[in-house]
Amino acid sequence: MITGKLLLTCERFFIDFQVNNPAQDVALHLSARLPQNYMVRNSRVNKMWGVEENASPITLSLRRGHNFVIQVLVTQSAFLISVNGHHFAAYRHCIPYYLITSVLVKGEVKDIAMQQTRVATYPERLDSIRPIEVVLKSSIGPNRSTRSGYAEMTAPVKGWRFSIVLRVLTWQLELSTPFLGSLPQNIMKPGRFLTIEGRVKLLPLSFFISL
């Protein structure tokens, strides 16, 4: 895990997981480019850089003047990379990971710290992204049209409020699986949805949810 703070003038910085050999190979090169709002992944093998990867399912959550947390999890087939508590990308190994001997951080950042440890879950959860309790209400107010799919809610529904409180407790108390929960009868109706949040364990085979 690598933490630090971006300077207000930061345009880019990079992190290299280096191999100590005559070719000065780089097993993983991460280059954060703030003007373009993406992070390049690449490697250098036998003094030659590969094809850059810059696609990601989420936008890069790095902001000038703010702290950052980048976690790189090593698996048998790839590096898993998270930025500020969210999985950002995976990068398949081009060089055996056990050949890495050093990590270089360079660019317009400061207060750099690193930590190497075994983890049971990924990505590392940050306090800033913990779910917040939402008050759910049910009856449609007279001053909103339901045609657009939005409605003003006025009367609380005990069952749904319990469901949300239970969700928050799940994150805080780390409820284990298998988990069995109950919903009030007839609470599931057209237009309502149930949100289930959690984190997948390392190297999972499968998981299922039954209603």
Residue frames as a rotation matrix with the C-alpha (Angstrom) as fourth column:
MET 1
0.582 0.813 0.000 0.00
0.813 -0.582 0.000 0.00
0.000 0.000 -1.000 0.00
ILE 2
-0.608 -0.758 0.234 1.32
0.772 -0.633 -0.046 3.42
0.183 0.153 0.971 -0.97
THR 3
0.559 0.767 -0.315 0.02
0.818 -0.573 0.054 6.65
-0.139 -0.288 -0.947 0.56
GLY 4
-0.647 -0.761 -0.041 0.92
0.746 -0.643 0.174 10.26
-0.159 0.083 0.984 -0.03
LYS 5
0.297 0.700 -0.650 -0.36
0.418 -0.707 -0.570 13.69
-0.859 -0.103 -0.502 -0.98
LEU 6
0.166 -0.161 0.973 -0.56
0.975 -0.122 -0.186 15.33
0.149 0.979 0.137 -4.39
LEU 7
-0.708 -0.431 -0.559 0.95
0.481 -0.874 0.065 18.78
-0.517 -0.222 0.827 -4.76
LEU 8
0.224 0.833 -0.506 -1.32
0.117 -0.538 -0.835 21.58
-0.968 0.128 -0.217 -5.94
THR 9
0.113 -0.286 -0.951 0.75
-0.876 -0.481 0.040 21.75
-0.469 0.829 -0.305 -9.13
CYS 10
-0.420 -0.366 0.830 0.73
-0.135 0.930 0.342 18.01
-0.897 0.032 -0.440 -9.76
GLU 11
0.024 0.356 -0.934 0.43
-0.994 -0.094 -0.061 17.00
-0.110 0.930 0.352 -13.41
ARG 12
0.654 0.146 -0.742 1.63
-0.327 0.939 -0.103 13.42
0.682 0.310 0.662 -13.09
PHE 13
-0.034 -0.736 0.677 3.56
-0.966 0.197 0.166 10.97
-0.255 -0.648 -0.717 -10.94
PHE 14
0.370 0.135 -0.919 4.57
-0.560 0.822 -0.104 7.36
0.741 0.554 0.380 -11.34
ILE 15
0.354 -0.219 0.909 5.21
-0.767 0.488 0.416 4.24
-0.535 -0.845 0.005 -9.30
ASP 16
0.222 -0.378 -0.899 7.62
-0.737 0.538 -0.408 1.58
0.638 0.753 -0.159 -10.56
PHE 17
0.756 -0.072 0.651 7.94
-0.396 0.741 0.542 -1.94
-0.522 -0.668 0.531 -9.19
GLN 18
0.410 -0.725 -0.554 11.51
-0.897 -0.209 -0.390 -2.59
0.167 0.656 -0.736 -10.25
VAL 19
0.973 -0.231 0.027 13.62
0.229 0.971 0.069 -5.65
-0.042 -0.061 0.997 -10.96
ASN 20
0.480 -0.870 -0.110 17.32
-0.606 -0.420 0.676 -5.61
-0.634 -0.257 -0.729 -10.10
ASN 21
0.433 -0.391 0.812 18.84
0.649 0.760 0.021 -6.87
-0.626 0.518 0.583 -13.34
PRO 22
-0.610 -0.790 -0.061 21.12
0.523 -0.458 0.719 -5.41
-0.596 0.407 0.692 -16.05
ALA 23
-0.560 0.459 0.690 18.11
0.669 -0.239 0.703 -4.46
0.488 0.855 -0.174 -18.20
GLN 24
-0.970 0.225 -0.096 16.53
-0.088 -0.688 -0.720 -2.54
-0.228 -0.690 0.687 -15.28
ASP 25
-0.622 0.782 -0.038 13.19
0.377 0.341 0.861 -4.17
0.687 0.521 -0.507 -15.98
VAL 26
-0.779 0.511 0.364 9.96
-0.623 -0.561 -0.545 -2.83
-0.074 -0.651 0.755 -14.49
ALA 27
-0.890 0.454 0.052 7.36
0.452 0.891 -0.037 -5.42
-0.063 -0.009 -0.998 -13.54
LEU 28
0.221 0.973 0.065 4.64
0.975 -0.223 0.025 -2.80
0.039 0.058 -0.998 -13.06
HIS 29
-0.907 -0.415 0.066 4.68
0.418 -0.907 0.044 0.85
0.041 0.067 0.997 -14.07
LEU 30
0.198 0.966 -0.165 1.80
0.973 -0.214 -0.089 3.02
-0.121 -0.143 -0.982 -12.82
SER 31
-0.877 -0.463 0.133 1.70
0.480 -0.861 0.168 6.54
0.037 0.212 0.977 -14.24
ALA 32
0.096 0.922 -0.375 -1.06
0.864 -0.264 -0.428 8.84
-0.494 -0.283 -0.822 -12.97
ARG 33
-0.841 -0.309 0.445 -1.79
0.518 -0.700 0.491 11.62
0.159 0.643 0.749 -15.45
LEU 34
-0.460 0.685 -0.565 -4.13
0.517 -0.310 -0.798 14.14
-0.722 -0.659 -0.211 -13.93
PRO 35
-0.589 0.292 -0.754 -4.86
-0.600 -0.782 0.166 16.32
-0.541 0.550 0.636 -17.00
GLN 36
-0.605 0.347 -0.717 -6.11
-0.539 0.485 0.689 13.23
0.587 0.803 -0.106 -18.85
ASN 37
0.000 0.614 0.789 -7.64
-0.991 0.103 -0.080 11.78
-0.131 -0.782 0.609 -15.65
TYR 38
0.896 0.239 -0.373 -6.34
-0.280 0.958 -0.058 8.25
0.344 0.156 0.926 -16.10
MET 39
0.305 -0.800 0.517 -3.58
-0.713 0.168 0.680 5.96
-0.631 -0.576 -0.519 -14.85
VAL 40
0.391 -0.282 -0.876 -1.36
-0.776 0.411 -0.479 4.13
0.495 0.867 -0.058 -17.31
ARG 41
0.572 -0.299 0.764 -0.26
-0.364 0.742 0.563 0.54
-0.735 -0.600 0.316 -16.61
ASN 42
0.724 -0.423 -0.544 2.76
-0.515 0.193 -0.835 -0.88
0.459 0.885 -0.078 -18.37
SER 43
0.739 -0.602 0.302 5.92
0.077 0.521 0.850 -2.94
-0.669 -0.605 0.431 -17.92
ARG 44
0.498 -0.674 -0.545 9.43
-0.863 -0.324 -0.387 -2.91
0.084 0.663 -0.744 -19.33
VAL 45
0.752 -0.221 0.621 10.97
0.043 0.956 0.289 -6.23
-0.658 -0.191 0.729 -20.36
ASN 46
0.113 -0.826 0.552 14.50
0.900 0.321 0.295 -6.48
-0.420 0.464 0.780 -21.76
LYS 47
-0.687 -0.455 -0.567 14.71
0.347 -0.891 0.294 -2.66
-0.639 0.006 0.769 -21.96
MET 48
-0.876 0.438 0.204 11.55
0.075 -0.294 0.953 -2.43
0.477 0.850 0.225 -24.07
TRP 49
-0.699 0.704 0.121 8.25
-0.471 -0.327 -0.819 -0.93
-0.537 -0.630 0.561 -22.90
GLY 50
-0.692 0.551 0.466 5.06
0.662 0.742 0.105 -2.79
-0.288 0.381 -0.878 -23.70
VAL 51
-0.461 0.652 0.602 1.72
0.344 -0.494 0.799 -1.44
0.818 0.575 0.003 -24.87
GLU 52
-0.957 0.104 0.271 0.17
-0.283 -0.547 -0.788 0.99
0.066 -0.831 0.553 -22.39
GLU 53
-0.336 0.909 -0.247 -3.14
0.786 0.415 0.458 0.11
0.519 -0.040 -0.854 -20.77
ASN 54
-0.989 -0.035 0.147 -5.29
-0.039 -0.880 -0.474 3.03
0.146 -0.474 0.868 -19.68
ALA 55
-0.193 0.980 -0.052 -8.89
-0.266 -0.001 0.964 1.77
0.945 0.200 0.260 -19.69
SER 56
-0.994 -0.044 -0.105 -10.74
0.089 0.276 -0.957 1.47
0.071 -0.960 -0.270 -16.39
PRO 57
-0.285 0.957 -0.057 -14.35
0.804 0.271 0.530 0.88
0.522 0.105 -0.846 -15.27
ILE 58
0.652 0.466 -0.598 -14.19
0.726 -0.613 0.313 3.94
-0.220 -0.638 -0.738 -12.97
THR 59
0.698 -0.398 0.595 -12.69
0.035 -0.811 -0.584 7.41
0.715 0.428 -0.552 -13.24
LEU 60
-0.224 -0.888 -0.401 -9.43
0.666 0.161 -0.729 8.21
0.712 -0.431 0.555 -11.51
SER 61
0.779 0.624 -0.056 -10.22
0.424 -0.460 0.780 9.64
0.461 -0.632 -0.623 -8.06
LEU 62
-0.161 -0.873 -0.461 -7.02
0.980 -0.197 0.031 11.64
-0.118 -0.447 0.887 -7.56
ARG 63
0.802 0.469 0.371 -7.28
0.491 -0.871 0.039 15.35
0.341 0.151 -0.928 -6.70
ARG 64
-0.152 -0.887 0.435 -4.55
0.359 -0.460 -0.812 17.97
0.921 0.033 0.389 -6.44
GLY 65
-0.417 -0.122 0.901 -3.83
-0.639 -0.666 -0.386 18.95
0.647 -0.736 0.199 -2.86
HIS 66
0.586 0.694 0.417 -5.50
-0.801 0.418 0.429 15.81
0.124 -0.586 0.801 -1.47
ASN 67
-0.324 -0.638 0.698 -4.17
-0.718 0.647 0.258 12.60
-0.616 -0.418 -0.668 0.05
PHE 68
0.311 0.406 -0.859 -4.25
-0.850 0.524 -0.060 9.35
0.426 0.749 0.508 -1.88
VAL 69
-0.041 -0.269 0.962 -4.12
-0.595 0.780 0.193 5.63
-0.803 -0.564 -0.192 -1.11
ILE 70
0.277 0.051 -0.960 -3.01
-0.891 0.388 -0.236 3.18
0.360 0.920 0.153 -3.79
GLN 71
0.172 -0.143 0.975 -3.14
-0.579 0.786 0.218 -0.53
-0.797 -0.602 0.052 -3.00
VAL 72
0.027 -0.235 -0.972 -1.44
-0.916 0.384 -0.118 -3.07
0.401 0.893 -0.205 -5.25
LEU 73
0.391 0.201 0.898 -2.45
-0.632 0.768 0.103 -6.64
-0.670 -0.608 0.427 -4.49
VAL 74
-0.512 -0.643 -0.569 -0.30
-0.858 0.407 0.312 -9.41
0.031 0.648 -0.761 -5.94
THR 75
0.564 0.621 0.544 -2.13
-0.546 0.775 -0.319 -12.51
-0.620 -0.117 0.776 -7.18
GLN 76
0.012 -0.590 0.807 -0.82
0.302 0.772 0.560 -15.47
-0.953 0.237 0.188 -9.14
SER 77
0.096 0.118 0.988 -1.97
0.975 0.188 -0.117 -14.06
-0.199 0.975 -0.097 -12.48
ALA 78
0.115 0.069 0.991 -2.11
0.551 -0.834 -0.006 -10.29
0.826 0.547 -0.134 -12.09
PHE 79
-0.930 -0.247 -0.271 -1.72
0.366 -0.609 -0.704 -7.17
0.009 -0.754 0.657 -10.01
LEU 80
0.197 0.976 0.097 -4.99
0.894 -0.219 0.390 -5.78
0.402 0.010 -0.916 -8.65
ILE 81
-0.823 -0.544 0.164 -4.84
0.483 -0.821 -0.304 -2.02
0.300 -0.171 0.939 -8.28
SER 82
0.331 0.918 -0.217 -7.16
0.924 -0.268 0.273 0.09
0.192 -0.290 -0.937 -6.13
VAL 83
-0.690 -0.450 0.567 -7.21
0.366 -0.893 -0.264 3.87
0.625 0.026 0.780 -5.80
ASN 84
-0.768 0.335 0.546 -8.69
-0.596 -0.684 -0.419 5.49
0.233 -0.648 0.725 -2.69
GLY 85
-0.588 0.476 0.654 -10.55
-0.423 0.508 -0.750 2.37
-0.690 -0.718 -0.097 -1.66
HIS 86
0.586 0.804 -0.102 -12.03
-0.487 0.249 -0.837 1.43
-0.648 0.540 0.537 -5.05
HIS 87
0.020 -0.543 0.840 -10.80
0.524 0.721 0.454 -1.26
-0.851 0.431 0.299 -7.43
PHE 88
0.208 -0.045 -0.977 -9.39
-0.536 -0.841 -0.076 0.55
-0.818 0.540 -0.199 -10.44
ALA 89
0.510 -0.108 -0.853 -7.77
-0.812 0.268 -0.519 -2.01
0.285 0.957 0.049 -12.73
ALA 90
0.679 -0.403 0.614 -5.96
0.010 0.841 0.542 -5.32
-0.734 -0.362 0.574 -13.07
TYR 91
0.459 -0.613 -0.644 -2.66
-0.887 -0.267 -0.377 -5.84
0.059 0.744 -0.666 -14.89
ARG 92
0.999 -0.045 -0.017 -1.46
0.045 0.999 -0.024 -9.28
0.018 0.024 1.000 -15.92
HIS 93
0.460 -0.888 0.025 2.12
-0.136 -0.043 0.990 -10.20
-0.877 -0.459 -0.141 -15.06
CYS 94
0.896 -0.323 -0.304 4.69
-0.314 0.021 -0.949 -9.75
0.313 0.946 -0.083 -17.80
ILE 95
-0.278 -0.959 -0.056 7.56
-0.451 0.182 -0.874 -10.47
0.848 -0.218 -0.483 -15.39
PRO 96
0.052 0.290 -0.956 7.38
0.643 0.722 0.254 -12.90
0.764 -0.628 -0.149 -12.45
TYR 97
0.694 0.347 0.630 6.32
-0.142 -0.793 0.593 -10.85
0.705 -0.501 -0.501 -9.42
TYR 98
0.903 -0.353 -0.243 8.83
0.369 0.349 0.861 -12.57
-0.219 -0.868 0.446 -7.14
LEU 99
0.041 -0.924 0.380 11.66
0.965 -0.061 -0.254 -10.85
0.258 0.377 0.890 -9.05
ILE 100
0.573 0.223 0.789 10.60
0.131 -0.975 0.180 -7.41
0.809 0.000 -0.588 -7.79
THR 101
-0.117 -0.729 -0.674 13.25
0.911 0.191 -0.365 -5.92
0.395 -0.657 0.642 -5.51
SER 102
-0.796 -0.203 -0.570 12.30
0.454 -0.823 -0.342 -2.25
-0.399 -0.531 0.747 -5.08
VAL 103
0.306 0.905 0.297 9.54
0.951 -0.277 -0.136 0.33
-0.041 0.325 -0.945 -5.49
LEU 104
-0.818 -0.574 -0.049 10.19
0.561 -0.813 0.158 3.81
-0.130 0.102 0.986 -6.89
VAL 105
0.423 0.904 -0.065 7.77
0.873 -0.426 -0.237 6.73
-0.242 0.044 -0.969 -6.48
LYS 106
-0.690 -0.701 -0.179 8.59
0.589 -0.688 0.424 9.87
-0.420 0.187 0.888 -8.41
GLY 107
-0.263 0.592 0.762 6.71
0.699 -0.427 0.574 13.01
0.665 0.683 -0.301 -9.39
GLU 108
-0.594 0.084 0.800 4.80
-0.286 -0.952 -0.112 15.92
0.752 -0.296 0.589 -7.88
VAL 109
0.609 0.709 -0.356 3.77
0.090 0.384 0.919 14.20
0.788 -0.592 0.170 -4.65
LYS 110
-0.392 -0.717 0.576 4.93
-0.595 -0.280 -0.753 14.33
0.702 -0.638 -0.318 -1.02
ASP 111
-0.171 0.260 0.950 4.57
-0.954 0.198 -0.226 12.58
-0.247 -0.945 0.214 2.34
ILE 112
0.191 0.201 -0.961 5.04
-0.649 0.761 0.031 9.18
0.737 0.617 0.276 0.72
ALA 113
-0.277 -0.242 0.930 4.68
-0.853 0.508 -0.121 6.10
-0.443 -0.826 -0.347 2.92
MET 114
-0.106 0.184 -0.977 4.61
-0.678 0.705 0.206 2.41
0.727 0.685 0.050 2.04
GLN 115
-0.154 0.113 0.982 3.37
-0.847 0.496 -0.190 -0.67
-0.509 -0.861 0.020 3.82
GLN 116
-0.366 0.010 -0.930 3.64
-0.630 0.734 0.256 -4.32
0.685 0.680 -0.263 2.83
THR 117
-0.579 0.259 0.773 1.35
-0.656 0.414 -0.631 -6.81
-0.483 -0.873 -0.069 4.51
ARG 118
-0.912 0.410 -0.007 -0.88
0.353 0.795 0.493 -9.83
0.208 0.447 -0.870 3.94
VAL 119
-0.665 0.744 0.066 -4.53
-0.739 -0.644 -0.200 -8.95
-0.106 -0.181 0.978 3.53
ALA 120
-0.721 0.510 0.468 -7.78
0.313 0.843 -0.436 -10.87
-0.618 -0.168 -0.768 3.91
THR 121
0.420 0.886 0.196 -9.94
0.685 -0.168 -0.709 -8.52
-0.595 0.432 -0.677 1.84
TYR 122
-0.809 -0.588 -0.026 -9.50
0.402 -0.584 0.705 -6.26
-0.430 0.560 0.708 -1.14
PRO 123
-0.049 -0.791 0.610 -9.69
0.285 -0.596 -0.750 -3.35
0.957 0.137 0.255 -1.69
GLU 124
-0.738 -0.275 -0.616 -8.72
0.665 -0.144 -0.733 -1.70
0.113 -0.951 0.289 1.58
ARG 125
0.297 0.941 0.164 -11.80
0.835 -0.340 0.432 0.00
0.462 0.008 -0.887 2.99
LEU 126
-0.805 -0.508 0.306 -11.51
0.337 -0.816 -0.469 3.70
0.488 -0.274 0.829 3.83
ASP 127
-0.562 0.601 -0.568 -13.61
0.619 -0.150 -0.771 5.47
-0.548 -0.785 -0.288 6.45
SER 128
-0.672 0.250 -0.697 -14.58
-0.400 -0.915 0.057 8.10
-0.624 0.317 0.714 3.87
ILE 129
-0.621 0.449 -0.642 -16.49
-0.634 0.194 0.748 5.56
0.461 0.872 0.165 1.74
ARG 130
-0.928 0.373 -0.008 -18.50
0.292 0.713 -0.637 3.84
-0.232 -0.594 -0.770 4.47
PRO 131
-0.403 0.854 0.330 -22.23
0.570 -0.047 0.820 3.72
0.716 0.518 -0.468 3.64
ILE 132
-0.958 0.186 0.219 -24.40
-0.283 -0.742 -0.608 6.40
0.050 -0.644 0.763 5.24
GLU 133
-0.602 0.795 0.079 -27.81
0.610 0.521 -0.597 5.61
-0.515 -0.311 -0.798 6.69
VAL 134
-0.912 0.393 0.115 -30.61
-0.157 -0.594 0.789 6.71
0.379 0.701 0.604 4.38
VAL 135
-0.615 0.777 0.135 -34.11
-0.171 0.036 -0.985 7.42
-0.770 -0.628 0.111 5.68
LEU 136
-0.941 0.328 0.085 -36.64
0.202 0.339 0.919 5.67
0.273 0.882 -0.385 3.45
LYS 137
-0.545 0.828 -0.130 -40.23
-0.311 -0.343 -0.886 6.86
-0.779 -0.443 0.444 3.17
SER 138
-0.715 0.216 0.665 -43.14
0.496 0.827 0.265 5.55
-0.493 0.519 -0.698 1.20
SER 139
0.245 0.958 0.146 -46.19
0.750 -0.092 -0.655 7.68
-0.614 0.270 -0.741 0.39
ILE 140
-0.454 -0.386 0.803 -46.19
0.862 -0.416 0.288 9.88
0.223 0.824 0.522 -2.68
GLY 141
-0.505 0.205 -0.839 -46.66
0.378 -0.821 -0.428 13.57
-0.776 -0.533 0.337 -1.99
PRO 142
0.471 0.848 0.243 -49.15
0.621 -0.123 -0.774 15.67
-0.627 0.516 -0.584 -3.99
ASN 143
0.700 -0.185 -0.689 -46.57
-0.369 -0.920 -0.128 18.08
-0.611 0.344 -0.713 -5.42
ARG 144
-0.487 -0.859 -0.158 -44.53
-0.617 0.211 0.758 15.63
-0.618 0.467 -0.633 -7.49
SER 145
0.520 0.609 -0.599 -45.45
-0.854 0.376 -0.360 13.74
0.006 0.699 0.716 -10.62
THR 146
0.236 -0.413 0.880 -44.67
-0.265 0.844 0.467 10.03
-0.935 -0.343 0.090 -10.69
ARG 147
0.983 0.184 -0.016 -44.43
-0.060 0.240 -0.969 10.07
-0.175 0.953 0.247 -14.47
SER 148
0.478 -0.870 -0.119 -40.71
-0.707 -0.301 -0.640 10.87
0.521 0.390 -0.759 -14.34
GLY 149
0.313 -0.357 -0.880 -40.03
0.337 0.908 -0.248 8.11
0.888 -0.219 0.405 -11.84
TYR 150
-0.823 -0.567 -0.015 -39.37
0.247 -0.335 -0.909 10.49
0.511 -0.752 0.416 -8.93
ALA 151
0.309 0.951 0.025 -41.71
0.317 -0.128 0.940 11.07
0.897 -0.282 -0.341 -6.02
GLU 152
-0.371 -0.356 0.858 -41.66
-0.644 -0.566 -0.514 12.96
0.669 -0.743 -0.019 -2.73
MET 153
-0.171 0.249 -0.953 -41.83
0.444 0.883 0.151 10.55
0.879 -0.398 -0.261 0.21
THR 154
-0.077 0.234 0.969 -43.49
-0.624 -0.769 0.136 11.47
0.777 -0.595 0.205 3.50
ALA 155
0.707 0.461 0.536 -44.45
-0.703 0.381 0.600 8.47
0.072 -0.802 0.594 5.65
PRO 156
-0.367 -0.923 0.118 -41.70
-0.930 0.368 -0.017 6.22
-0.028 -0.116 -0.993 7.10
VAL 157
0.644 0.456 -0.614 -41.82
-0.480 0.866 0.139 2.49
0.595 0.205 0.777 6.52
LYS 158
0.565 -0.417 0.712 -40.46
-0.725 0.161 0.670 0.57
-0.394 -0.894 -0.212 9.49
GLY 159
0.794 -0.218 0.568 -39.43
0.292 0.956 -0.041 -2.46
-0.534 0.198 0.822 7.48
TRP 160
0.684 -0.555 0.473 -37.31
0.468 -0.162 -0.869 -0.55
0.559 0.816 0.149 5.02
ARG 161
0.566 -0.499 0.657 -35.73
-0.690 -0.722 0.046 1.58
0.451 -0.479 -0.753 7.73
PHE 162
0.659 -0.303 0.688 -34.72
-0.394 0.640 0.659 -1.64
-0.641 -0.706 0.303 9.51
SER 163
0.823 -0.334 0.459 -33.24
0.556 0.639 -0.532 -2.97
-0.116 0.693 0.712 6.28
ILE 164
0.583 -0.623 0.521 -30.99
0.001 -0.641 -0.768 0.07
0.812 0.448 -0.373 5.87
VAL 165
0.520 -0.396 0.757 -29.89
-0.854 -0.271 0.444 0.04
0.029 -0.877 -0.479 9.51
LEU 166
0.771 -0.210 0.602 -29.05
0.025 0.953 0.301 -3.63
-0.637 -0.217 0.740 9.12
ARG 167
0.785 -0.503 0.362 -26.96
0.474 0.110 -0.874 -2.80
0.400 0.857 0.325 6.06
VAL 168
0.457 -0.630 0.627 -24.91
-0.559 -0.752 -0.349 -0.24
0.692 -0.191 -0.696 8.00
LEU 169
0.555 -0.230 0.799 -24.39
-0.713 0.363 0.600 -2.70
-0.428 -0.903 0.038 10.85
THR 170
0.922 -0.216 0.321 -23.18
0.330 0.872 -0.362 -5.25
-0.201 0.439 0.875 8.33
TRP 171
0.528 -0.762 0.374 -20.34
0.145 -0.353 -0.924 -2.95
0.837 0.542 -0.076 7.30
GLN 172
0.254 -0.433 0.865 -19.46
-0.797 -0.600 -0.066 -1.92
0.548 -0.673 -0.498 10.85
LEU 173
0.362 -0.024 0.932 -19.70
-0.794 0.516 0.322 -5.29
-0.488 -0.856 0.168 12.60
GLU 174
-0.503 -0.608 -0.615 -18.46
-0.853 0.465 0.238 -7.49
0.141 0.644 -0.752 9.74
LEU 175
0.365 0.710 0.602 -21.32
-0.696 0.637 -0.331 -9.99
-0.619 -0.298 0.727 9.77
SER 176
-0.700 -0.698 0.154 -20.07
-0.467 0.610 0.640 -13.34
-0.540 0.376 -0.753 8.53
THR 177
0.082 0.679 -0.730 -21.57
-0.957 0.259 0.134 -15.59
0.280 0.687 0.671 5.90
PRO 178
-0.565 0.710 0.420 -23.75
0.583 -0.016 0.812 -17.53
0.583 0.704 -0.405 5.52
PHE 179
-0.947 0.286 -0.147 -26.13
-0.114 -0.727 -0.677 -14.73
-0.300 -0.625 0.721 6.53
LEU 180
-0.474 0.871 0.131 -29.91
0.789 0.354 0.502 -15.07
0.391 0.341 -0.855 6.73
GLY 181
-0.960 0.197 -0.198 -32.06
-0.082 -0.877 -0.474 -11.95
-0.267 -0.439 0.858 6.95
SER 182
-0.325 0.923 0.205 -35.79
0.897 0.369 -0.243 -11.38
-0.300 0.105 -0.948 6.92
LEU 183
-0.969 0.155 0.194 -37.92
-0.052 -0.891 0.451 -8.83
0.243 0.427 0.871 5.08
PRO 184
-0.520 0.850 0.088 -41.46
-0.349 -0.118 -0.930 -7.81
-0.779 -0.514 0.358 6.07
GLN 185
-0.392 0.452 0.801 -44.14
0.720 0.693 -0.039 -9.62
-0.573 0.561 -0.597 4.11
ASN 186
0.494 0.639 0.589 -45.34
0.867 -0.309 -0.391 -7.83
-0.068 0.704 -0.707 0.94
ILE 187
0.378 -0.411 -0.830 -42.58
0.134 -0.862 0.488 -5.21
-0.916 -0.295 -0.271 1.23
MET 188
-0.754 -0.650 0.097 -41.24
0.151 -0.027 0.988 -6.01
-0.640 0.760 0.118 -2.26
LYS 189
0.407 0.910 0.084 -43.45
0.445 -0.117 -0.888 -4.23
-0.798 0.399 -0.452 -4.78
PRO 190
0.294 -0.276 0.915 -43.02
0.930 -0.140 -0.341 -2.77
0.223 0.951 0.215 -8.28
GLY 191
0.627 -0.124 0.769 -40.85
0.046 -0.980 -0.195 0.34
0.778 0.158 -0.609 -8.15
ARG 192
0.784 -0.399 0.475 -38.88
-0.574 -0.175 0.800 -0.69
-0.236 -0.900 -0.367 -5.07
PHE 193
0.487 -0.685 -0.542 -35.37
-0.171 0.533 -0.828 -2.10
0.857 0.496 0.142 -5.07
LEU 194
0.969 -0.246 0.037 -33.12
0.044 0.314 0.948 -3.85
-0.245 -0.917 0.315 -2.58
THR 195
0.511 -0.859 -0.038 -29.44
-0.565 -0.302 -0.768 -2.89
0.648 0.414 -0.639 -2.43
ILE 196
0.951 -0.307 -0.043 -26.92
0.255 0.696 0.671 -5.42
-0.177 -0.649 0.740 -1.13
GLU 197
0.620 -0.778 0.102 -23.38
-0.599 -0.553 -0.578 -4.19
0.506 0.297 -0.809 -0.50
GLY 198
0.849 -0.422 0.317 -20.24
-0.006 0.593 0.805 -6.09
-0.528 -0.686 0.501 0.43
ARG 199
0.183 -0.860 -0.477 -16.76
-0.970 -0.236 0.054 -7.07
-0.159 0.453 -0.877 -0.66
VAL 200
0.857 0.064 -0.512 -15.65
-0.260 0.911 -0.320 -10.22
0.446 0.407 0.797 -2.42
LYS 201
0.706 -0.629 0.326 -13.09
-0.172 0.294 0.940 -12.30
-0.687 -0.719 0.100 -0.52
LEU 202
-0.097 -0.851 -0.516 -9.68
-0.884 -0.165 0.437 -12.91
-0.457 0.499 -0.737 -2.01
LEU 203
-0.831 -0.336 -0.443 -9.59
-0.541 0.675 0.501 -15.49
0.131 0.656 -0.743 -4.82
PRO 204
-0.200 0.836 0.511 -13.28
-0.621 0.296 -0.726 -16.46
-0.758 -0.462 0.460 -4.63
LEU 205
-0.907 0.033 0.420 -14.86
0.298 0.754 0.585 -19.33
-0.297 0.656 -0.694 -6.55
SER 206
-0.444 0.822 0.358 -18.45
0.333 -0.219 0.917 -18.10
0.832 0.526 -0.176 -6.38
PHE 207
-0.925 0.343 -0.166 -21.10
0.096 -0.212 -0.972 -16.55
-0.368 -0.915 0.163 -4.19
PHE 208
-0.565 0.792 0.231 -24.88
0.493 0.100 0.864 -16.37
0.661 0.602 -0.447 -4.38
ILE 209
-0.896 0.437 0.083 -27.81
-0.370 -0.630 -0.683 -14.33
-0.246 -0.642 0.726 -3.10
SER 210
-0.691 0.718 -0.089 -31.26
0.552 0.603 0.576 -15.88
0.467 0.349 -0.813 -2.74
LEU 211
-0.785 0.556 0.273 -34.49
-0.619 -0.723 -0.306 -13.96
0.028 -0.409 0.912 -2.17
